[in-house]
Amino acid sequence: MARNKSKPVESGYALFDVLYEDGSRSSNRRVPRSILGGLDGDEPARKAIEEQDNAIAEKAGRPRVPIKKMTRSPV
């Protein structure tokens, strides 16, 4: 008997792949869906990821690398 496959659960987060100016990458960065959409589209995600990067860089004691490009991760 065939089993029904469950559909992926829609989470409260969108995932983004980030390319930094130094050539490094970061995949599946989580951003709350509640800040996305509207006239700004995905631009609020850039601010949220920059804030996350600032916090990480501060804890690590190193400067933050600027973001070159952001794309949504494939589902």
Secondary structure as UniProt FT lines:
FT   STRAND          13..20
FT   TURN            21..22
FT   STRAND          25..32
FT   HELIX           33..35
FT   HELIX           38..40
FT   TURN            41..42
FT   HELIX           43..60
FT   STRAND          67..72
//
